[in-house]
Amino acid sequence: MTTRFYPKGYIGSEQGILRVAKKRDPNHWIPERIHPDELPVWEGLGTRYNALLLQNHLSVLVPIEQRKDDTSMIDRLCDFGDALVEIRKALHAGDLVAEFLDESGKFDSISKDGWGGGAGEETLLRGIVDIADRGSRLMLFRIMTLDQFAASLPPAWPEPVLETNLRPAPRMLAKKLPVSEKRRLFREWRDSSAERIPPLSEDVAQMKLAGISREDTRQLRKDFPRLPRGKRRQNPESK
């Protein structure tokens, strides 16, 4: 990938997503606990590695036989996917604003309108946004603003805690959902996105809102269409 210029106090979208993921679940991102061949991929997103091909990079550089007894990489992929979803929602709602430098080097903001479209996710992952009549521009986030946004989010996977009246916490209640109900919720979600096949990270993030665990989501996906391994989705070109 070509050299990119990030002004002082700013960060690109790929590393911005990663920054939010790390702040939400820091225990998953302790360097000493990450495979030595995996860490450079995360650190190189937006410079050496394309975030659109993140799973491909990790699958090639960290072969499954080297991590068969360690599932933490899946947790980090899910953390990254969760952060991507939260940032995109905030951009679309106008709660978070991405910027770019115009041809004269002055800052300008990116309209929130396009983040709800089919190309919103791809635009964030490639770090480049196509501005009408102004060409392709490097996407920028203020680091301070992004940190404040990350701090406002709840942990992606809070630990279950029993309340004083001994009622189970929401995460524990979710385990009591019958399989038929989980399948119904998952089918409704997939029907609502029938125009495309969501990736694992998006399925997990959506099911989390219904109190369905990652593992249950992985099991549910086995009975529904999935993206072919190593093939990323085709999204409309960003506008």
C-alpha positions in Angstrom: 0.0 0.0 0.0 1.2 3.5 -0.7 2.5 5.9 1.9 -0.3 7.9 3.7 -0.2 11.2 5.4 -2.0 11.5 8.7 -1.9 15.0 10.3 -0.9 15.3 13.9 -3.8 14.2 16.2 -5.5 12.2 13.5 -5.8 8.6 12.6 -7.0 6.6 9.6 -10.2 4.6 9.7 -8.6 1.2 9.8 -6.5 2.0 12.8 -9.4 3.9 14.2 -11.6 0.8 14.2 -8.8 -1.1 15.9 -8.3 1.6 18.5 -12.0 1.4 19.5 -11.8 -2.4 19.6 -8.8 -2.3 21.9 -10.4 0.2 24.3 -13.6 -1.8 24.6 -12.0 -5.2 25.4 -8.3 -4.5 26.4 -7.8 -8.0 27.8 -8.1 -9.4 24.3 -5.3 -7.2 23.0 -2.4 -7.7 25.5 0.6 -8.0 23.1 2.1 -10.9 25.1 -1.0 -13.0 24.5 -1.1 -12.5 20.8 0.6 -14.8 18.3 3.9 -13.1 17.1 2.8 -13.5 13.5 -0.6 -12.1 14.2 0.4 -8.8 15.9 2.1 -7.2 12.8 -1.1 -7.7 10.8 -3.1 -5.6 13.2 -0.4 -3.0 13.5 0.0 -2.8 9.8 -3.7 -2.2 8.9 -3.9 0.8 6.5 -0.2 0.7 5.7 1.1 -2.8 5.0 -2.2 -4.7 5.1 -5.6 -4.1 3.6 -8.4 -4.3 6.2 -10.8 -5.6 3.5 -8.6 -8.7 3.4 -8.0 -8.9 7.1 -9.2 -12.5 7.6 -7.2 -13.6 4.5 -4.1 -12.1 5.9 -4.5 -13.7 9.3 -5.4 -17.1 7.8 -2.2 -17.1 5.7 0.2 -15.6 8.2 -1.1 -17.5 11.2 -1.9 -21.0 10.0 -4.6 -22.8 11.8 -2.3 -25.6 13.1 -0.4 -22.9 15.0 -3.5 -21.7 16.8 -5.8 -24.7 17.0 -5.6 -24.6 20.8 -6.0 -20.8 21.0 -9.3 -19.2 19.9 -8.4 -15.7 21.0 -7.8 -14.6 17.4 -11.5 -15.1 16.7 -12.3 -12.9 19.7 -10.1 -10.1 18.3 -11.8 -10.5 14.9 -15.2 -10.1 16.5 -14.0 -7.1 18.6 -12.8 -5.5 15.3 -16.1 -6.3 13.7 -18.1 -4.9 16.6 -16.1 -1.7 16.6 -16.7 -1.3 12.8 -20.4 -1.7 13.3 -20.5 0.9 16.2 -18.4 3.5 14.3 -20.6 3.1 11.2 -23.8 3.5 13.2 -22.4 6.6 14.9 -21.3 8.1 11.6 -24.7 7.5 10.0 -26.4 9.1 13.1 -24.1 12.1 13.0 -22.7 11.3 16.5 -19.3 10.9 15.0 -17.7 12.8 12.1 -15.0 11.7 9.7 -12.9 14.3 7.9 -10.6 14.6 4.9 -8.1 17.1 3.5 -9.1 18.9 0.4 -6.8 19.7 -2.6 -5.5 22.8 -0.8 -4.8 20.9 2.5 -7.7 22.2 4.4 -9.9 20.0 6.6 -13.5 19.2 5.5 -16.1 16.8 6.9 -17.6 13.8 5.2 -21.4 13.8 4.9 -23.2 11.3 7.1 -25.7 10.4 4.4 -23.6 7.7 2.7 -22.8 5.6 5.8 -26.2 3.8 5.6 -25.6 2.6 2.0 -24.2 -0.7 0.9 -20.7 0.7 0.5 -20.4 2.2 4.0 -18.6 -0.7 5.5 -16.2 -1.2 2.6 -15.3 2.5 2.7 -14.3 2.3 6.3 -12.2 -0.8 5.8 -10.3 0.6 2.8 -9.8 4.0 4.5 -10.5 5.9 1.3 -13.8 7.8 0.6 -14.9 9.0 -2.8 -16.2 12.6 -2.6 -18.5 13.8 -5.4 -16.5 16.1 -7.8 -13.5 16.0 -5.5 -12.1 12.6 -6.1 -10.8 10.0 -3.6 -9.7 11.2 -0.2 -8.0 9.7 2.8 -10.4 9.4 5.7 -9.4 10.9 9.0 -10.6 10.7 12.6 -9.6 13.0 15.4 -7.9 10.7 17.9 -9.3 12.6 20.9 -12.8 12.4 19.6 -12.5 8.7 18.8 -11.2 8.0 22.3 -14.2 9.8 23.8 -16.5 7.8 21.5 -14.9 4.5 22.6 -15.2 5.5 26.3 -18.9 6.1 25.8 -19.5 2.5 24.6 -20.2 -0.4 27.0 -17.9 -3.4 26.9 -18.6 -5.6 23.9 -18.8 -8.7 26.1 -19.4 -7.7 29.7 -18.9 -10.5 32.3 -22.1 -11.8 33.8 -22.8 -10.4 37.3 -25.5 -11.5 39.7 -27.7 -8.7 41.1 -28.4 -8.4 44.8 -31.9 -10.0 44.3 -30.1 -13.0 42.7 -31.7 -12.5 39.3 -29.4 -13.6 36.5 -27.7 -10.9 34.5 -28.8 -10.4 30.9 -26.0 -12.5 29.4 -27.0 -15.5 31.6 -30.7 -15.0 30.8 -29.8 -15.3 27.1 -28.7 -18.9 27.6 -32.3 -19.9 28.5 -33.6 -18.9 25.1 -34.9 -22.1 23.4 -33.1 -23.1 20.2 -36.2 -22.5 18.2 -36.4 -18.9 19.4 -32.7 -18.3 18.5 -33.3 -19.8 15.1 -36.3 -17.5 14.6 -34.3 -14.4 15.6 -31.4 -15.4 13.3 -33.8 -16.1 10.4 -35.5 -12.7 10.8 -32.1 -11.0 10.8 -31.0 -12.8 7.6 -34.3 -12.1 5.9 -33.8 -8.4 6.6 -30.4 -8.6 4.8 -31.4 -10.9 2.0 -29.6 -8.8 -0.6 -26.2 -9.9 0.7 -24.6 -12.5 3.0 -23.3 -10.8 6.2 -19.9 -11.8 7.5 -19.4 -13.6 10.8 -18.6 -10.4 12.7 -21.8 -8.7 11.6 -23.9 -11.8 12.4 -22.3 -12.0 15.9 -22.8 -8.2 16.5 -26.5 -8.4 15.5 -27.2 -11.5 17.5 -25.5 -10.0 20.6 -28.3 -7.4 20.7 -30.8 -10.4 21.2 -28.6 -11.9 23.9 -27.3 -14.7 21.7 -23.7 -15.7 22.3 -20.9 -15.9 19.8 -20.8 -19.7 20.0 -24.5 -20.0 19.4 -24.3 -17.7 16.5 -21.6 -19.8 14.9 -23.8 -22.8 15.3 -26.8 -21.0 13.8 -24.8 -19.9 10.7 -24.2 -23.6 9.8 -27.8 -23.8 8.5 -27.7 -20.6 6.6 -25.7 -19.3 3.5 -22.2 -18.2 4.3 -19.5 -16.4 2.3 -17.1 -18.7 0.6 -13.8 -19.0 2.4 -11.3 -16.5 1.2 -13.8 -14.6 -0.9 -14.9 -11.1 0.3 -18.2 -9.6 -0.5 -18.7 -7.4 -3.5 -20.1 -4.0 -2.4 -21.2 -1.1 -4.5 -18.6 1.6 -5.2 -18.4 4.4 -2.7 -19.9 7.7 -3.7 
